[in-house]
């Protein structure tokens, strides 16, 4: 099994071709963005902020699903910033 962080489609193709020649299974991390959406109806802004921080800081942010940005309603924006800054 090959696990590769391709970084680009071109490198992904190269890794796939090399693995295919030897019938080697592959799992590729192709990158991308992982947004977090915070709605007005969220039960606890504090718990939400805690989970966002955990997701970003676990393993120094080097996980494939670490949040890259947060989309938050204007009514919850100041509160979530405040909670994240106090952590």
C-alpha positions in Angstrom: 0.0 0.0 0.0 1.3 3.4 -1.0 0.0 6.5 0.8 1.1 9.6 -1.0 0.6 13.3 -0.7 0.5 14.1 -4.3 0.5 17.9 -4.1 -0.6 18.3 -7.7 -2.6 16.4 -10.4 0.7 15.8 -12.3 2.4 14.2 -9.4 -0.7 12.2 -8.7 -0.7 10.8 -12.2 3.0 9.8 -11.9 2.4 8.0 -8.6 -0.7 6.3 -9.9 1.1 5.1 -13.1 4.1 3.8 -11.1 1.8 2.0 -8.6 -0.4 0.5 -11.4 2.6 -1.1 -13.1 3.1 -3.2 -10.0 -0.7 -3.5 -9.1 0.0 -1.7 -5.8 -3.0 -0.2 -4.0 -2.7 3.5 -3.4 -4.4 6.1 -1.1 -3.7 9.6 -2.2 -4.1 12.8 -0.2 -4.9 15.3 -3.0 -5.3 18.4 -0.8 -8.1 20.8 -0.8 -9.8 23.1 1.6 -11.9 22.1 4.6 -14.4 24.8 5.5 -16.3 25.0 8.8 -19.8 26.4 8.6 -21.3 27.9 11.8 -25.0 28.5 11.6 -27.2 30.8 13.8 -28.8 27.7 15.2 -25.7 26.2 16.7 -26.4 25.1 20.3 -23.2 26.3 21.9 -20.8 28.7 20.3 -18.2 27.8 23.0 -18.4 24.1 22.2 -18.3 24.9 18.5 -15.2 27.0 18.9 -13.6 24.3 21.0 -14.1 21.8 18.3 -12.8 24.1 15.5 -9.7 24.7 17.5 -9.2 21.0 18.3 -9.6 20.2 14.6 -7.1 22.8 13.5 -4.5 22.2 16.2 -4.4 18.4 16.4 -1.1 17.2 15.0 -0.1 20.8 14.4 -2.8 21.2 11.8 -1.2 18.5 9.6 -4.3 16.4 9.1 -6.2 16.1 5.8 -9.4 17.5 7.4 -8.0 20.3 9.5 -10.3 23.3 9.1 -8.8 26.0 6.7 -11.5 28.6 7.1 -14.7 29.4 9.0 -17.9 30.6 7.5 -20.0 32.2 10.2 -23.2 34.2 10.3 -22.7 37.9 11.1 -24.8 37.5 14.3 -22.4 34.9 15.7 -19.2 36.3 14.3 -18.0 38.5 17.2 -18.9 35.8 19.8 -17.0 33.0 18.0 -13.9 35.3 17.6 -14.0 36.2 21.2 -14.3 32.6 22.3 -11.5 31.5 20.0 -9.2 34.3 21.2 -9.7 33.4 24.9 -8.9 29.7 24.4 
